[in-house]
Amino acid sequence: MSAFQVIGGKSFKGELKVQGAKNEALQILCAVLLTPEPVIIHNIPQIRDVLKLIEILQDLGVKVDKINSHSYRFEARNINLEHLETPAYTQKASALRGSIMILGPLLARFGKSKIPKPGGDKIGRRRLDTHFLGFQELGAKFNYNSKTEFYEIDATNLQGKYILLDEASVTGTANIIMAAVLAKGTTTIYHAACEPYIQQLCRMLCRMGAKISGIGSNLITIEGVESLQGTEHTILPDMIEVGSFIGLAAMTASEITIKNCGIEHLGCIPRVFGKLGIQMELRGDDIYIPAQEHYQISTFIDGSILKVDDAPWPGFTPDLLSIVLVTAIQAEGTVLIHQKMFESRLFFVDKLIDMGAQIILNDPHRATVIGINRKYPLRGIKMSSPDIRAGVALLIAALSAEGVSIIENSEQIDRGYENIDGRLNAIGAEIRRIS
């Protein structure tokens, strides 16, 4: 197990370029299974989860050629479904939650698939019902083997249908869309997720020959086609990394320019951080954040305490609530953080309290942060990263703290952030990898 040793208490100055979006990449990579023709994808982030998914695709028989550091060519002409029965597949797919999204493409093109119960962040229950209920609505037969913990699906004759999703699941919506593009007839998905990543997937599929309307809304209509062709696609900048860097700049009183943010796709993210009192300037597709010694949390119009909560797009993404929480520690004022989706995602706040933060964990879903307004710095401690986003929140706290912090289980951070230590060290941070 590796760890980050962080020497904190410094301010930084410089530019940070945003990586490709992890959550988009996992969907787009699985979509290459829908066609035997070549698909070229640019701006692929070099992070653990994405690289593991590329390994799974290769094991299935996808020919993968690396064009440059962030561009790949995929050709899924010769797929070996027998690999789904191997221990190697079980081991790799069970370790990666994103592997769930190979199901839709394999069902659409080959009529069957199976997957072990996938892993991922330890942030509470993350049910998969939406995926399988959607497949069943299209005519697939589903079986879960509780002894082997394998999900097995037979979908030899998928038929389009009206589907009302039980939740606006991003991965569930993506999976059902990919299954439906080659199904017979018309599929209508209501209460669909409409995140920019879903929009990107739909536009890519349309370039491949799919017929999809309602892109960007929660009502998506898909007319099934016989086959799809190859295409070329560029992944958006990662909005979660943009928010993480905004929080980093505020907590460390740093002057940072965040490059290539994809501002038109950020939704309410800049506005939410603005409510914490963080100043920022939009310069083309870059966000400039001046060094701020103080930033004050706003209140609602009636003077009541600000609440920041997550919601399906275009609401505030749950992946950034951990960053908002840690950023509020050194602000002036109070904010209530309401994490609705995952009941274990706020449990990392005990580490922040040990560092000197003023936080009340009201229940598994809500935490109240009383900003200390830089009256004193946080102190470095030894801690462990429970998931990707909490890990980066702890890293931001450590960089703002006095003394040395150790963040164990840093592999969690590497799952979502490319070369985070190298990029931050380049603007003045002191982060060292240790065993």
Helices and strands as residue ranges (DSSP letters): E 3-7, E 13-17, H 22-31, G 32-34, E 38-42, H 48-59, E 63-68, E 71-75, G 81-85, H 87-94, G 97-102, H 103-110, E 112-116, H 129-137, E 141-145, E 150-154, E 162-164, H 170-180, E 186-190, H 196-207, E 211-213, E 219-223, E 231-234, H 239-251, E 255-259, G 263-265, H 269-275, E 281-283, E 286-289, E 306-309, G 318-320, H 321-327, G 328-330, E 332-338, H 349-354, E 359-363, E 366-372, E 382-384, H 388-400, E 404-408, H 411-414, H 420-425, E 430-434
